[in-house]
Protein backbone atom coordinates (compact mmCIF):
# COMPACT_ATOMS: atom_id res chain seq x y z
CA UNK A 1 0.00 0.00 0.00
CA UNK A 2 2.85 2.37 0.82
CA UNK A 3 4.46 1.73 -2.58
CA UNK A 4 1.20 2.58 -4.34
CA UNK A 5 0.97 5.82 -2.34
CA UNK A 6 4.53 6.78 -3.32
CA UNK A 7 3.91 5.98 -7.00
CA UNK A 8 0.73 8.07 -7.04
CA UNK A 9 2.48 10.92 -5.21
CA UNK A 10 5.32 10.99 -7.75
CA UNK A 11 2.87 10.80 -10.65
CA UNK A 12 0.99 13.80 -9.25
CA UNK A 13 4.23 15.65 -8.68
CA UNK A 14 5.46 15.13 -12.23
CA UNK A 15 2.18 16.20 -13.82
CA UNK A 16 1.73 19.20 -11.53
CA UNK A 17 4.99 20.76 -12.64
CA UNK A 18 3.56 21.42 -16.12
CA UNK A 19 2.36 24.98 -16.58
CA UNK A 20 0.78 26.37 -19.73
CA UNK A 21 0.16 29.90 -20.94
CA UNK A 22 -0.61 31.84 -24.10
CA UNK A 23 1.35 34.85 -25.33
CA UNK A 24 -0.53 37.34 -27.51
CA UNK A 25 0.40 40.58 -29.24
CA UNK A 26 -1.83 43.38 -30.46
CA UNK A 27 -0.06 43.16 -33.82
CA UNK A 28 -1.12 39.85 -35.44
CA UNK A 29 1.89 40.00 -37.78
CA UNK A 30 4.46 40.25 -34.99
CA UNK A 31 6.58 37.13 -34.53
CA UNK A 32 6.80 35.67 -31.00
CA UNK A 33 9.90 33.64 -30.10
CA UNK A 34 10.56 31.60 -26.98
CA UNK A 35 14.30 31.95 -26.43
CA UNK A 36 16.23 28.72 -25.80
CA UNK A 37 13.46 26.91 -27.66
CA UNK A 38 12.39 26.37 -31.23
CA UNK A 39 8.85 27.54 -30.48
CA UNK A 40 7.67 30.48 -32.53
CA UNK A 41 4.36 31.79 -33.81
CA UNK A 42 2.81 34.86 -35.35
CA UNK A 43 0.51 36.99 -33.14
CA UNK A 44 -0.37 34.24 -30.63
CA UNK A 45 1.67 31.39 -29.13
CA UNK A 46 0.56 28.62 -26.77
CA UNK A 47 3.44 27.55 -24.50
CA UNK A 48 3.99 24.78 -21.92
CA UNK A 49 6.96 23.90 -19.77
CA UNK A 50 8.04 22.00 -16.65
CA UNK A 51 9.98 24.68 -14.79
CA UNK A 52 9.87 25.02 -11.02
CA UNK A 53 8.53 28.02 -9.09
CA UNK A 54 11.51 30.34 -9.53
CA UNK A 55 11.94 29.58 -13.22
CA UNK A 56 11.26 31.99 -16.05
CA UNK A 57 10.99 32.08 -19.80
CA UNK A 58 12.48 34.72 -22.09
CA UNK A 59 10.16 35.88 -24.85
CA UNK A 60 11.18 37.98 -27.84
CA UNK A 61 8.73 39.80 -30.12
CA UNK A 62 9.81 41.22 -33.45
CA UNK A 63 8.59 42.30 -36.83
CA UNK A 64 10.64 43.21 -39.87
CA UNK A 65 11.45 46.91 -39.85
CA UNK A 66 10.30 47.36 -36.25
CA UNK A 67 11.86 47.42 -32.81
CA UNK A 68 12.51 44.06 -31.12
CA UNK A 69 11.19 43.76 -27.56
CA UNK A 70 12.27 41.29 -24.89
CA UNK A 71 10.14 40.05 -21.99
CA UNK A 72 11.01 37.83 -19.05
CA UNK A 73 7.96 35.93 -17.77
CA UNK A 74 8.22 34.36 -14.31
CA UNK A 75 6.63 31.07 -13.37
CA UNK A 76 5.60 32.44 -9.95
CA UNK A 77 3.11 34.95 -11.40
CA UNK A 78 0.12 32.88 -10.25
CA UNK A 79 -0.59 30.43 -7.41
CA UNK A 80 -0.96 26.69 -8.07
CA UNK A 81 -2.84 25.07 -5.16
CA UNK A 82 -1.89 21.58 -6.34
CA UNK A 83 1.73 22.44 -5.51
CA UNK A 84 0.74 23.19 -1.92
CA UNK A 85 -1.18 19.90 -1.70
CA UNK A 86 1.77 17.96 -3.12
CA UNK A 87 4.14 19.77 -0.78
CA UNK A 88 2.19 18.44 2.18
CA UNK A 89 2.07 14.82 0.99
CA UNK A 90 5.65 14.68 -0.38
CA UNK A 91 7.38 16.32 2.55
CA UNK A 92 7.88 19.70 0.88
CA UNK A 93 9.11 18.70 -2.58
CA UNK A 94 5.85 19.71 -4.28
CA UNK A 95 6.22 23.26 -2.97
CA UNK A 96 8.71 23.87 -5.79
CA UNK A 97 5.74 23.88 -8.19
CA UNK A 98 3.42 26.21 -6.23
CA UNK A 99 3.75 28.88 -8.90
CA UNK A 100 2.40 28.88 -12.42
CA UNK A 101 2.05 31.25 -15.33
CA UNK A 102 -1.03 33.37 -15.83
CA UNK A 103 -3.40 31.91 -18.40
CA UNK A 104 -2.66 34.64 -20.97
CA UNK A 105 -0.01 37.31 -21.32
CA UNK A 106 -0.92 40.25 -23.54
CA UNK A 107 2.46 41.47 -24.72
CA UNK A 108 2.24 45.20 -25.31
CA UNK A 109 3.99 45.26 -28.66
CA UNK A 110 3.47 48.05 -31.13
CA UNK A 111 5.67 48.54 -34.14
CA UNK A 112 8.12 51.43 -33.84
CA UNK A 113 9.28 51.70 -37.44
CA UNK A 114 12.94 51.88 -38.28
CA UNK A 115 14.25 50.59 -34.95
CA UNK A 116 15.91 47.19 -34.61
C-alpha positions as a printed Julia matrix, in Angstrom:
116×3 Matrix{Float64}:
  0.0    0.0     0.0
  2.85   2.37    0.82
  4.46   1.73   -2.58
  1.2    2.58   -4.34
  0.97   5.82   -2.34
  4.53   6.78   -3.32
  3.91   5.98   -7.0
  0.73   8.07   -7.04
  2.48  10.92   -5.21
  5.32  10.99   -7.75
  2.87  10.8   -10.65
  0.99  13.8    -9.25
  4.23  15.65   -8.68
  5.46  15.13  -12.23
  2.18  16.2   -13.82
  1.73  19.2   -11.53
  4.99  20.76  -12.64
  3.56  21.42  -16.12
  2.36  24.98  -16.58
  0.78  26.37  -19.73
  0.16  29.9   -20.94
 -0.61  31.84  -24.1
  1.35  34.85  -25.33
 -0.53  37.34  -27.51
  0.4   40.58  -29.24
 -1.83  43.38  -30.46
 -0.06  43.16  -33.82
 -1.12  39.85  -35.44
  1.89  40.0   -37.78
  4.46  40.25  -34.99
  6.58  37.13  -34.53
  6.8   35.67  -31.0
  9.9   33.64  -30.1
 10.56  31.6   -26.98
 14.3   31.95  -26.43
 16.23  28.72  -25.8
 13.46  26.91  -27.66
 12.39  26.37  -31.23
  8.85  27.54  -30.48
  7.67  30.48  -32.53
  4.36  31.79  -33.81
  2.81  34.86  -35.35
  0.51  36.99  -33.14
 -0.37  34.24  -30.63
  1.67  31.39  -29.13
  0.56  28.62  -26.77
  3.44  27.55  -24.5
  3.99  24.78  -21.92
  6.96  23.9   -19.77
  8.04  22.0   -16.65
  9.98  24.68  -14.79
  9.87  25.02  -11.02
  8.53  28.02   -9.09
 11.51  30.34   -9.53
 11.94  29.58  -13.22
 11.26  31.99  -16.05
 10.99  32.08  -19.8
 12.48  34.72  -22.09
 10.16  35.88  -24.85
 11.18  37.98  -27.84
  8.73  39.8   -30.12
  9.81  41.22  -33.45
  8.59  42.3   -36.83
 10.64  43.21  -39.87
 11.45  46.91  -39.85
 10.3   47.36  -36.25
 11.86  47.42  -32.81
 12.51  44.06  -31.12
 11.19  43.76  -27.56
 12.27  41.29  -24.89
 10.14  40.05  -21.99
 11.01  37.83  -19.05
  7.96  35.93  -17.77
  8.22  34.36  -14.31
  6.63  31.07  -13.37
  5.6   32.44   -9.95
  3.11  34.95  -11.4
  0.12  32.88  -10.25
 -0.59  30.43   -7.41
 -0.96  26.69   -8.07
 -2.84  25.07   -5.16
 -1.89  21.58   -6.34
  1.73  22.44   -5.51
  0.74  23.19   -1.92
 -1.18  19.9    -1.7
  1.77  17.96   -3.12
  4.14  19.77   -0.78
  2.19  18.44    2.18
  2.07  14.82    0.99
  5.65  14.68   -0.38
  7.38  16.32    2.55
  7.88  19.7     0.88
  9.11  18.7    -2.58
  5.85  19.71   -4.28
  6.22  23.26   -2.97
  8.71  23.87   -5.79
  5.74  23.88   -8.19
  3.42  26.21   -6.23
  3.75  28.88   -8.9
  2.4   28.88  -12.42
  2.05  31.25  -15.33
 -1.03  33.37  -15.83
 -3.4   31.91  -18.4
 -2.66  34.64  -20.97
 -0.01  37.31  -21.32
 -0.92  40.25  -23.54
  2.46  41.47  -24.72
  2.24  45.2   -25.31
  3.99  45.26  -28.66
  3.47  48.05  -31.13
  5.67  48.54  -34.14
  8.12  51.43  -33.84
  9.28  51.7   -37.44
 12.94  51.88  -38.28
 14.25  50.59  -34.95
 15.91  47.19  -34.61
